[in-house]
Amino acid sequence: MIAFRDFALRRGERLLLSKVDLALHAGWRVGVIGRNGTGKSSLFAAIRGEVEADRGDIDVPTRVRIASVAQETPALDDTALDFVLSGDAEVHAAIQAEANAFANEDWEAVAEAHQRLEALNGYDAGARAGKLLHGLGFTPDTHDRPVKAFSGGWRVRLNLARALMTPSDLLLLDEPTNHLDLDAVLWLEQWLLKYPGTLLLISHDREFLDGLSTHTLHLHDGTAKLYTGDYTAFERQRAEHLRQQQIAHDKEQAERAHLQSFIDRFKAKASKAKQAQSRVKRLEKLAGTEAVRVERALRIEFPAPDKLPHALLRLADADCGYRTPAGEARILDQVGFILEAGDRVALLGPNGAGKSTLVKSLVGELDLLAGERSSHPDLRIGYFAQHTVESLREGASPIDHLADIAPGVATQPLRDFLGKWSFPGNRAFESVDSFSGGERARLALALIAWRKPNVLLLDEPTNHLDLDMREALAEALADFDGAIVLVSHDRHLIGLVCETFWRVADGHAQPFDGDLDAYAAWLRTRDASADGKAGGKRKTAAEPAPAAKPAGKTRKANPVKLAQAESRVAELDARVKALDAALADPGSYDAGGERLARLTREREAAAAELAEAEAEWLSLYDAA
């Protein structure tokens, strides 16, 4: 049991939580919710003992084993499988001791290590680690790849797998679904349902919370209130609680008015003085129930398109992928895709299977390797992807970004528009440098909305958005008149917005006949026989799409070319970072803007070269 007694926590000068008194019991699965900045992650740090309470106590039993996901992963030479195995420190040490004893031909030490592994149930540890990797989207051929060879998003998955591998009584998960595809989210939900310990889960994914939580801890306005049930039950209970609070407040205000009226009328009258004094005492004892403060509901919208032709976009017999110096990396074959006004399409499938590649091909960001892309002359695309958020200029404000795409528009209309996207008043003039990930994503969506697109191509738009903003986005997309193609791991968003589903996997993009529940059931059936070590029906790339092997004959990589490619990647990466530093320098923003424009062009060119160099290096690496 974890107990909070008069617990208070600050971050700097800001009071995050105060007067927290509650207990969390063993075996509970607690969803921890609240708007960004309410102290959810700080609460986890306090449970881990990394920060101290500013007042009161937090009691965590000393023998409780706590597991959580590391925030960073160093560039290690350890293989993915070995890194995950090391989450179980005792078993990993015993395996290492056994391997060392064999290498030294120390048979007595071998016997000791063998006994130790048997006592720890350690001989199935490799299989358990393999299943974790498999469930989180790593194919068997990637298990022996060094950690340093994986990109940032895949390293986050490795950290998650390592935390799940760690023997624990208390598991702390902070936004575990942010870097997962829908397939992995569904698998993780099933894994956590079988977890025997206590789970504390921070998430903005309401379907994930509904599937797991036995209790909900709501952090709001410096308080922490515990509710029984999942997120939907919390919403229902909170609404009723607020209704009762407002009724009590109104009743108390009526009584106050009645008492005050009697006091005012009779306090100077001798015959009524005693009664007036009695009512003064009664007035002083009233509880002082607060009125319900209506939280400002987030409301955003995508304006109606100026023109909305029926036939918008079409791919015919399209081969989608990348051209690299090493050859063609073909991801999807023979795609036939037609997008018409009013279509709501969700792309399902694991990361690395080609969803983002298909979206980029629809946008026109990627040239087709074969086939045809055609579009209506009045097509106007609004495209959101992770690089959309990353491309926001450091040092610039929301007003600056909007003015870039709205030349000649006065400042007030720009401020009015940004206010609708929750950048009111001076927030519109603040630098994006201080913005959270959710605020940056919201600004990127606002810039898309300004252009009045008739097609929205959205690749994981909910990453870093809190529950309120996700709900507002779902409502805005549901009201949007144009067509939508959506890639998301948020089932609530998909369910509210999309009517048609396409499965992207195994080199093909095809309609899926069924809804999300049918897809989840199909996934469970498909993976039932997979052991996570070899085989299994899941075919995904454990790197972004450019990592796919070039089509054609398999050939052995030239080690000299591999070294040259690696050197080229490092050189271009350093170049991009240097240009980023130059763009962040206020001195770059001269009066004419010529230096800024030149640096921006150079940065874009260097980033494109880096992407090509990485694709070439990964192709050579996979062939090695």
KOLMARDO-742614 format. One record per residue (C-alpha): residue number from 0; x, y, z. Coordinates in Angstrom, 2 decimals. Example, Ala and Ser with C-alpha at 12.3 -4.5 7.8 and 13.67 -1.06 7.14 Angstrom:
<sites>
0, 12.30, -4.50, 7.80
1, 13.67, -1.06, 7.14
</sites>
This chain:
<sites>
0, 0.00, 0.00, 0.00
1, 1.16, 3.54, -0.83
2, -0.13, 6.17, 1.60
3, -0.09, 9.97, 1.28
4, -0.61, 11.96, 4.49
5, -1.04, 15.75, 4.21
6, 1.29, 15.48, 1.22
7, 2.41, 18.63, -0.61
8, 4.79, 19.06, -3.54
9, 6.33, 22.09, -5.21
10, 8.21, 22.62, -8.45
11, 10.25, 25.76, -7.98
12, 7.94, 28.43, -6.63
13, 4.84, 26.71, -7.93
14, 2.70, 24.58, -5.60
15, 1.70, 21.50, -7.59
16, -0.14, 19.49, -4.92
17, -1.24, 20.14, -1.35
18, -3.24, 18.42, 1.41
19, -3.20, 15.06, -0.34
20, -4.55, 12.27, 1.91
21, -5.22, 8.94, 0.23
22, -4.09, 5.33, 0.01
23, -3.41, 3.15, -3.03
24, -3.74, -0.56, -2.34
25, -1.80, -3.52, -3.73
26, -3.13, -4.93, -6.99
27, -4.89, -1.74, -8.08
28, -4.40, -0.39, -11.59
29, -4.61, 3.37, -11.16
30, -4.96, 5.77, -14.08
31, -3.35, 9.11, -13.16
32, -4.94, 11.93, -15.13
33, -4.93, 15.71, -15.24
34, -4.02, 18.53, -17.57
35, -0.38, 19.06, -18.48
36, 1.53, 20.72, -15.65
37, -0.66, 19.44, -12.80
38, 2.19, 17.36, -11.32
39, 1.65, 13.84, -12.62
40, 5.29, 13.11, -13.48
41, 6.47, 14.89, -10.31
42, 4.21, 12.60, -8.28
43, 5.93, 9.58, -9.86
44, 9.33, 11.06, -9.00
45, 8.20, 11.42, -5.37
46, 7.08, 7.78, -5.26
47, 10.48, 6.72, -6.62
48, 12.16, 8.80, -3.91
49, 13.78, 11.18, -6.40
50, 12.14, 14.29, -4.91
51, 11.07, 14.99, -1.36
52, 7.68, 16.16, -0.17
53, 7.48, 19.82, 0.78
54, 5.10, 18.86, 3.57
55, 3.63, 15.69, 4.92
56, 4.66, 12.13, 4.13
57, 4.49, 9.51, 1.43
58, 4.84, 5.93, 2.65
59, 6.08, 3.29, 0.22
60, 6.91, -0.09, 1.83
61, 10.68, -0.56, 1.88
62, 10.56, -4.01, 0.26
63, 8.41, -2.93, -2.67
64, 10.26, -3.43, -5.97
65, 9.57, -0.46, -8.27
66, 9.99, -0.53, -12.05
67, 9.63, 2.46, -14.38
68, 10.68, 3.46, -17.87
69, 14.00, 5.30, -18.19
70, 13.73, 8.68, -19.93
71, 16.94, 8.26, -21.94
72, 18.90, 5.39, -23.46
73, 22.64, 5.80, -24.07
74, 24.11, 4.64, -27.38
75, 25.06, 1.17, -26.20
76, 26.82, -1.65, -28.04
77, 24.61, -4.17, -26.18
78, 22.14, -6.02, -28.36
79, 18.44, -5.24, -28.05
80, 17.76, -8.65, -26.52
81, 20.59, -8.34, -24.00
82, 19.48, -4.80, -23.07
83, 15.95, -6.01, -22.31
84, 17.29, -9.06, -20.44
85, 19.35, -6.78, -18.21
86, 16.07, -5.45, -16.79
87, 16.07, -8.62, -14.67
88, 19.42, -7.88, -13.04
89, 19.76, -11.13, -11.09
90, 18.97, -13.38, -14.03
91, 21.16, -11.33, -16.35
92, 24.08, -11.57, -13.91
93, 23.63, -15.34, -13.63
94, 23.56, -15.72, -17.43
95, 26.73, -13.63, -17.71
96, 28.38, -15.69, -14.95
97, 27.49, -18.90, -16.77
98, 28.87, -17.57, -20.07
99, 32.10, -16.43, -18.40
100, 32.48, -19.78, -16.62
101, 32.10, -21.64, -19.91
102, 34.64, -19.35, -21.58
103, 37.11, -20.00, -18.74
104, 36.28, -23.73, -18.66
105, 35.58, -23.37, -14.94
106, 33.13, -26.24, -14.58
107, 32.54, -25.68, -10.89
108, 31.49, -22.10, -11.62
109, 29.33, -23.39, -14.48
110, 27.51, -25.69, -12.07
111, 26.98, -22.85, -9.58
112, 25.65, -20.55, -12.30
113, 23.38, -23.34, -13.52
114, 21.93, -23.83, -10.04
115, 21.47, -20.09, -9.67
116, 19.58, -19.86, -12.97
117, 17.35, -22.77, -12.03
118, 16.56, -21.14, -8.67
119, 15.69, -17.87, -10.44
120, 13.64, -19.55, -13.18
121, 16.13, -17.92, -15.50
122, 16.30, -20.33, -18.40
123, 13.10, -18.95, -19.92
124, 14.31, -15.33, -19.53
125, 15.46, -15.13, -23.14
126, 12.06, -16.28, -24.36
127, 10.29, -13.76, -22.09
128, 12.50, -10.94, -23.36
129, 11.87, -12.06, -26.94
130, 8.12, -12.00, -26.42
131, 8.31, -8.48, -25.01
132, 10.31, -7.31, -28.03
133, 7.94, -9.08, -30.40
134, 4.87, -7.56, -28.76
135, 6.34, -4.07, -29.03
136, 7.02, -4.48, -32.75
137, 10.63, -5.73, -32.98
138, 11.12, -8.44, -35.58
139, 13.40, -11.41, -34.72
140, 16.16, -10.17, -37.03
141, 16.49, -6.97, -34.94
142, 17.01, -8.69, -31.57
143, 20.77, -8.91, -32.12
144, 21.10, -5.35, -33.41
145, 23.00, -3.00, -31.06
146, 20.94, -0.48, -29.11
147, 22.86, 2.40, -30.66
148, 21.60, 1.41, -34.14
149, 17.97, 2.20, -33.24
150, 16.31, 5.59, -33.64
151, 14.91, 7.54, -30.70
152, 11.35, 6.21, -30.90
153, 12.52, 2.60, -31.01
154, 14.86, 3.19, -28.06
155, 11.83, 4.36, -26.08
156, 10.24, 0.99, -26.87
157, 13.40, -0.77, -25.71
158, 13.21, 1.13, -22.41
159, 9.56, 0.08, -22.05
160, 10.41, -3.58, -22.76
161, 13.25, -3.42, -20.19
162, 10.88, -1.99, -17.55
163, 8.35, -4.76, -18.24
164, 11.17, -7.31, -17.92
165, 12.15, -5.96, -14.49
166, 10.68, -7.98, -11.57
167, 8.44, -5.52, -9.73
168, 5.60, -5.12, -7.28
169, 4.87, -1.55, -8.43
170, 5.04, -0.48, -12.08
171, 5.07, 3.24, -12.97
172, 4.30, 4.02, -16.61
173, 4.35, 7.62, -17.84
174, 2.67, 7.94, -21.27
175, 3.78, 4.47, -22.43
176, 1.74, 4.61, -25.66
177, 3.25, 7.82, -27.07
178, 5.75, 6.05, -29.36
179, 3.68, 2.94, -30.06
180, 1.53, 2.01, -33.02
181, -2.00, 0.72, -32.50
182, -0.87, -2.91, -32.77
183, 1.63, -2.45, -29.94
184, -0.89, -0.48, -27.82
185, -3.37, -3.33, -28.05
186, -0.67, -5.86, -27.13
187, 0.54, -3.74, -24.18
188, -3.00, -3.45, -22.84
189, -3.34, -7.23, -22.77
190, 0.08, -7.63, -21.11
191, -0.74, -5.12, -18.37
192, -4.08, -6.80, -17.65
193, -2.08, -9.87, -16.59
194, 0.46, -7.89, -14.52
195, 0.07, -9.13, -10.91
196, 1.45, -6.07, -9.12
197, 0.22, -2.51, -8.61
198, 0.14, -0.32, -11.71
199, 0.21, 3.48, -11.79
200, -0.37, 4.75, -15.31
201, -0.18, 8.30, -16.67
202, -1.98, 8.45, -19.99
203, -4.00, 10.74, -22.22
204, -5.47, 7.77, -24.12
205, -8.99, 7.30, -22.73
206, -9.58, 3.92, -24.43
207, -6.32, 2.63, -22.93
208, -7.36, 3.92, -19.50
209, -10.83, 2.41, -19.85
210, -9.33, -0.95, -20.75
211, -7.00, -1.05, -17.74
212, -7.90, 1.15, -14.80
213, -9.60, -0.12, -11.67
214, -9.23, 3.35, -10.11
215, -8.62, 6.89, -11.36
216, -6.51, 9.53, -9.60
217, -7.45, 13.01, -10.83
218, -4.95, 15.84, -10.30
219, -6.64, 19.22, -10.59
220, -6.08, 22.68, -9.18
221, -3.51, 21.50, -6.59
222, -5.62, 18.60, -5.35
223, -5.62, 14.83, -5.92
224, -8.94, 12.98, -5.73
225, -9.30, 9.21, -6.05
226, -12.26, 7.70, -7.91
227, -13.28, 4.04, -8.19
228, -13.46, 2.77, -11.77
229, -12.02, 3.59, -15.18
230, -11.92, 6.91, -17.02
231, -15.53, 6.76, -18.20
232, -16.65, 6.01, -14.63
233, -14.53, 8.95, -13.42
234, -16.21, 11.33, -15.86
235, -19.65, 10.20, -14.68
236, -18.76, 10.46, -10.96
237, -17.05, 13.83, -11.35
238, -20.01, 15.28, -13.23
239, -22.35, 14.11, -10.46
240, -19.99, 15.43, -7.76
241, -19.86, 18.86, -9.43
242, -23.64, 18.87, -9.80
243, -24.13, 18.11, -6.10
244, -21.51, 20.72, -5.16
245, -23.35, 23.40, -7.14
246, -26.70, 22.41, -5.55
247, -25.12, 22.65, -2.07
248, -23.58, 26.02, -2.95
249, -26.87, 27.44, -4.23
250, -28.71, 26.18, -1.14
251, -26.11, 27.68, 1.17
252, -26.19, 31.03, -0.64
253, -29.98, 31.13, -0.25
254, -29.63, 30.43, 3.48
255, -26.93, 33.09, 3.79
256, -29.15, 35.65, 2.12
257, -32.08, 34.75, 4.39
258, -29.97, 34.97, 7.58
259, -28.31, 38.22, 6.51
260, -31.69, 39.73, 5.71
261, -33.00, 38.88, 9.23
262, -29.83, 40.27, 10.87
263, -29.99, 43.51, 8.88
264, -33.66, 44.00, 9.77
265, -33.60, 43.20, 13.48
266, -30.06, 43.69, 14.82
267, -30.97, 47.14, 16.18
268, -34.30, 46.02, 17.65
269, -34.01, 45.12, 21.35
270, -36.76, 42.47, 21.28
271, -35.10, 40.64, 18.39
272, -31.45, 41.24, 19.32
273, -30.98, 37.77, 20.82
274, -32.45, 36.08, 17.73
275, -30.32, 38.29, 15.46
276, -27.18, 37.31, 17.39
277, -28.12, 33.62, 17.07
278, -28.35, 34.01, 13.33
279, -24.96, 35.76, 13.21
280, -23.44, 32.67, 14.85
281, -25.29, 30.40, 12.41
282, -23.98, 32.45, 9.50
283, -20.40, 32.10, 10.78
284, -20.74, 28.30, 10.98
285, -21.89, 27.78, 7.39
286, -19.40, 25.56, 5.55
287, -18.53, 27.95, 2.77
288, -19.17, 25.54, -0.10
289, -17.41, 26.78, -3.24
290, -19.32, 27.42, -6.42
291, -18.37, 25.12, -9.28
292, -15.86, 26.90, -11.45
293, -16.65, 26.04, -15.03
294, -13.48, 24.85, -16.72
295, -12.93, 26.53, -20.04
296, -13.83, 23.89, -22.59
297, -11.31, 23.67, -25.41
298, -12.91, 24.33, -28.76
299, -11.00, 24.30, -32.03
300, -12.16, 24.10, -35.61
301, -10.94, 23.52, -39.13
302, -12.62, 26.16, -41.32
303, -14.73, 24.98, -44.22
304, -12.66, 24.62, -47.42
305, -13.10, 27.31, -50.05
306, -13.53, 24.58, -52.68
307, -14.44, 20.93, -52.18
308, -14.37, 18.91, -55.41
309, -15.69, 15.35, -55.27
310, -12.66, 13.46, -56.62
311, -9.65, 14.72, -54.68
312, -6.70, 12.35, -54.86
313, -5.84, 9.01, -56.49
314, -3.01, 6.48, -56.54
315, -3.11, 3.86, -59.29
316, -0.84, 0.77, -59.35
317, 1.54, 2.71, -57.11
318, 4.80, 1.32, -55.76
319, 5.66, 3.46, -52.74
320, 9.10, 3.77, -51.17
321, 12.43, 5.56, -51.35
322, 15.14, 6.05, -53.91
323, 18.62, 5.86, -52.42
324, 22.12, 5.70, -53.91
325, 22.08, 1.99, -53.02
326, 18.91, 1.38, -55.05
327, 15.18, 1.46, -54.55
328, 13.71, 0.72, -51.13
329, 10.21, -0.43, -52.06
330, 7.83, -0.47, -49.09
331, 4.37, -0.93, -50.67
332, 3.44, -2.64, -53.93
333, 0.58, -1.92, -56.32
334, -1.42, 0.47, -54.17
335, -4.78, 1.56, -55.52
336, -6.23, 4.34, -53.37
337, -9.00, 6.83, -54.18
338, -9.90, 9.72, -51.84
339, -13.19, 11.55, -52.31
340, -14.92, 14.39, -50.48
341, -16.24, 13.25, -47.11
342, -14.04, 10.15, -46.87
343, -12.76, 9.30, -43.37
344, -9.97, 6.74, -43.65
345, -7.88, 5.28, -40.80
346, -4.63, 3.50, -41.70
347, -4.01, 0.51, -39.42
348, -0.85, -1.55, -39.09
349, 2.45, -1.71, -37.20
350, 5.12, 0.99, -37.31
351, 7.58, 0.49, -40.13
352, 5.03, -1.31, -42.31
353, 4.47, 1.71, -44.55
354, 1.65, 3.89, -43.14
355, 3.81, 7.04, -43.12
356, 5.24, 6.08, -46.52
357, 1.71, 5.89, -47.94
358, 0.79, 9.26, -46.41
359, 3.94, 10.88, -47.83
360, 3.13, 9.41, -51.23
361, -0.39, 10.86, -51.05
362, 1.04, 14.25, -50.06
363, 3.53, 14.11, -52.93
364, 6.48, 14.42, -50.57
365, 7.70, 11.06, -51.91
366, 7.82, 10.37, -55.65
367, 6.26, 7.07, -56.64
368, 8.66, 4.33, -57.69
369, 6.04, 3.19, -60.19
370, 2.40, 3.89, -60.98
371, 0.48, 7.15, -61.06
372, -0.59, 9.87, -58.63
373, -3.34, 12.21, -59.81
374, -5.19, 15.00, -58.01
375, -7.84, 17.63, -58.63
376, -6.53, 21.12, -59.54
377, -8.32, 22.55, -56.49
378, -6.75, 20.03, -54.08
379, -5.41, 21.70, -50.94
380, -3.70, 19.37, -48.47
381, -3.18, 19.93, -44.75
382, -0.38, 17.59, -43.71
383, 0.63, 16.89, -40.11
384, 3.58, 14.69, -39.15
385, 6.23, 14.68, -36.45
386, 8.61, 16.77, -38.58
387, 5.82, 19.37, -38.86
388, 6.20, 20.03, -35.13
389, 10.00, 19.85, -35.25
390, 10.13, 22.40, -38.09
391, 8.72, 25.20, -35.90
392, 11.36, 27.93, -35.75
393, 13.14, 28.28, -32.43
394, 12.88, 31.79, -31.07
395, 9.75, 32.60, -33.11
396, 6.26, 33.12, -31.67
397, 2.88, 31.78, -32.83
398, 2.19, 35.19, -34.39
399, 5.50, 35.01, -36.29
400, 4.67, 31.55, -37.66
401, 1.16, 32.55, -38.71
402, 2.38, 35.80, -40.30
403, 4.80, 33.76, -42.44
404, 1.87, 32.01, -44.16
405, -0.49, 35.01, -44.02
406, 1.48, 37.90, -45.56
407, -0.32, 41.22, -45.46
408, -2.89, 40.16, -42.83
409, -3.19, 42.55, -39.90
410, -2.07, 41.43, -36.45
411, -5.54, 41.49, -34.82
412, -7.12, 38.84, -37.09
413, -4.08, 36.65, -36.47
414, -4.47, 37.11, -32.71
415, -8.19, 36.31, -32.92
416, -7.47, 33.11, -34.84
417, -4.74, 31.97, -32.42
418, -7.05, 32.72, -29.50
419, -9.45, 30.09, -30.86
420, -6.58, 27.61, -30.69
421, -5.86, 28.43, -27.01
422, -3.06, 30.93, -27.59
423, -4.83, 33.95, -26.05
424, -3.40, 37.36, -25.26
425, 0.35, 37.47, -24.77
426, 0.68, 33.71, -25.37
427, 0.53, 34.53, -29.07
428, 3.76, 36.52, -28.74
429, 5.75, 34.08, -26.59
430, 8.63, 32.12, -28.07
431, 7.89, 28.50, -28.96
432, 11.14, 27.64, -27.16
433, 9.21, 27.49, -23.87
434, 6.25, 25.55, -25.29
435, 5.50, 21.99, -24.29
436, 5.24, 19.25, -26.88
437, 1.45, 19.51, -26.74
438, 1.50, 23.28, -27.31
439, 3.82, 22.89, -30.28
440, 1.54, 20.24, -31.79
441, -1.47, 22.51, -31.26
442, 0.30, 25.38, -33.01
443, 1.24, 23.14, -35.94
444, -2.43, 22.12, -36.30
445, -3.50, 25.78, -36.12
446, -1.15, 26.66, -38.98
447, -2.70, 23.85, -41.04
448, -6.23, 25.07, -40.24
449, -5.42, 28.62, -41.38
450, -4.82, 27.38, -44.94
451, -8.38, 25.95, -45.18
452, -7.40, 22.55, -46.63
453, -9.95, 20.23, -48.22
454, -7.87, 17.14, -47.35
455, -6.27, 16.44, -43.97
456, -3.46, 13.86, -43.90
457, -2.63, 13.40, -40.20
458, 0.20, 11.14, -39.02
459, -0.02, 10.66, -35.21
460, -1.46, 14.11, -34.41
461, -2.25, 13.27, -30.75
462, 1.29, 12.68, -29.47
463, 1.81, 14.97, -26.44
464, -1.81, 16.25, -26.51
465, -3.71, 15.99, -23.23
466, -7.19, 14.48, -22.91
467, -9.05, 17.78, -23.29
468, -7.15, 18.72, -26.44
469, -7.64, 15.23, -27.91
470, -11.37, 15.54, -27.31
471, -11.41, 18.96, -28.96
472, -9.45, 17.62, -31.94
473, -11.85, 14.69, -32.33
474, -14.84, 17.07, -32.37
475, -13.15, 19.40, -34.87
476, -12.30, 16.53, -37.21
477, -15.82, 15.11, -36.92
478, -17.18, 18.51, -38.07
479, -14.63, 18.92, -40.90
480, -16.25, 18.98, -44.35
481, -13.28, 17.67, -46.33
482, -11.61, 14.26, -46.51
483, -9.37, 12.79, -43.81
484, -6.64, 10.15, -43.81
485, -5.57, 9.42, -40.24
486, -2.71, 7.46, -38.69
487, -3.12, 7.24, -34.91
488, -2.76, 4.88, -31.96
489, -5.64, 6.69, -30.20
490, -8.66, 4.39, -30.60
491, -11.07, 7.00, -29.23
492, -10.03, 9.49, -31.92
493, -10.19, 6.88, -34.68
494, -13.57, 5.65, -33.50
495, -15.10, 9.15, -33.44
496, -13.63, 10.31, -36.75
497, -13.13, 7.41, -39.17
498, -15.61, 5.25, -41.03
499, -13.27, 3.32, -43.37
500, -10.22, 1.27, -42.39
501, -7.20, 0.21, -44.42
502, -4.58, -2.26, -43.20
503, -1.00, -1.46, -44.19
504, 1.36, -4.43, -43.66
505, 3.48, -7.01, -45.45
506, 4.13, -4.69, -48.39
507, 0.46, -4.04, -49.19
508, -2.28, -1.50, -48.38
509, -5.76, -3.00, -48.49
510, -9.24, -2.23, -47.11
511, -9.98, -3.90, -43.77
512, -13.51, -5.24, -43.47
513, -14.44, -4.48, -39.88
514, -14.14, -1.93, -37.08
515, -11.46, -1.42, -34.40
516, -12.85, -4.17, -32.19
517, -12.66, -6.58, -35.12
518, -9.10, -5.45, -35.81
519, -8.09, -6.02, -32.16
520, -9.64, -9.49, -32.23
521, -7.88, -10.27, -35.51
522, -4.53, -9.19, -34.01
523, -4.99, -11.44, -30.98
524, -5.82, -14.40, -33.22
525, -2.88, -13.70, -35.51
526, -0.34, -13.43, -32.68
527, -1.66, -16.35, -30.63
528, 1.00, -18.72, -31.98
529, 3.90, -16.26, -32.16
530, 6.69, -17.03, -29.69
531, 8.67, -13.83, -30.13
532, 11.86, -15.68, -31.02
533, 11.56, -16.84, -34.57
534, 8.73, -16.85, -37.01
535, 5.48, -15.39, -35.81
536, 3.31, -13.81, -38.47
537, 4.23, -10.27, -37.62
538, 6.41, -8.65, -40.26
539, 7.43, -5.17, -39.28
540, 10.53, -3.06, -39.64
541, 12.12, -2.03, -36.38
542, 13.29, 1.21, -37.96
543, 11.56, 3.90, -40.02
544, 10.63, 3.01, -43.57
545, 13.97, 3.97, -45.19
546, 15.51, 1.04, -43.30
547, 13.74, -1.43, -45.60
548, 16.04, -3.55, -47.71
549, 16.29, -2.52, -51.36
550, 14.24, -4.62, -53.73
551, 16.18, -7.04, -55.85
552, 18.96, -9.51, -55.16
553, 20.39, -9.81, -51.67
554, 24.06, -8.96, -51.58
555, 26.80, -8.75, -49.02
556, 27.65, -5.21, -47.93
557, 31.07, -3.79, -48.70
558, 32.65, -2.91, -45.31
559, 34.50, 0.04, -46.85
560, 31.24, 1.46, -48.23
561, 29.56, 0.85, -44.87
562, 32.27, 2.83, -43.06
563, 32.06, 5.62, -45.64
564, 28.28, 5.76, -45.31
565, 28.52, 5.93, -41.51
566, 31.06, 8.73, -41.76
567, 28.81, 10.60, -44.18
568, 25.84, 10.34, -41.80
569, 27.91, 11.68, -38.90
570, 29.19, 14.56, -41.04
571, 25.72, 15.58, -42.22
572, 24.24, 15.21, -38.73
573, 26.89, 17.61, -37.42
574, 26.10, 19.98, -40.29
575, 22.36, 19.99, -39.48
576, 23.07, 20.63, -35.79
577, 25.40, 23.51, -36.66
578, 22.72, 25.08, -38.86
579, 20.13, 24.61, -36.10
580, 22.45, 26.46, -33.72
581, 22.87, 29.26, -36.26
582, 19.10, 29.52, -36.73
583, 18.67, 29.72, -32.95
584, 21.09, 32.67, -32.79
585, 19.18, 35.98, -32.57
586, 21.92, 37.51, -34.73
587, 20.61, 35.49, -37.67
588, 17.44, 37.58, -37.78
589, 18.86, 40.64, -39.57
590, 16.70, 43.42, -40.92
591, 16.52, 42.09, -44.46
592, 16.12, 38.46, -43.48
593, 18.59, 37.39, -46.16
594, 20.86, 35.43, -43.81
595, 17.87, 33.70, -42.22
596, 16.50, 32.67, -45.62
597, 19.90, 31.33, -46.69
598, 20.36, 29.38, -43.46
599, 16.85, 27.93, -43.77
600, 17.53, 26.77, -47.33
601, 20.85, 25.24, -46.29
602, 19.23, 23.48, -43.35
603, 16.50, 21.98, -45.54
604, 19.06, 20.80, -48.09
605, 21.30, 19.31, -45.38
606, 18.34, 17.54, -43.74
607, 17.35, 16.03, -47.09
608, 20.91, 14.82, -47.68
609, 21.01, 13.39, -44.15
610, 17.79, 11.43, -44.76
611, 19.24, 9.96, -47.95
612, 22.55, 9.16, -46.25
613, 20.77, 7.44, -43.36
614, 18.69, 5.39, -45.78
615, 21.84, 4.31, -47.63
616, 23.67, 3.47, -44.40
617, 20.72, 1.44, -43.05
618, 20.44, -0.46, -46.33
619, 24.14, -1.32, -46.18
620, 23.86, -2.17, -42.46
621, 21.00, -4.61, -43.05
622, 22.99, -6.31, -45.80
623, 26.09, -6.68, -43.59
</sites>
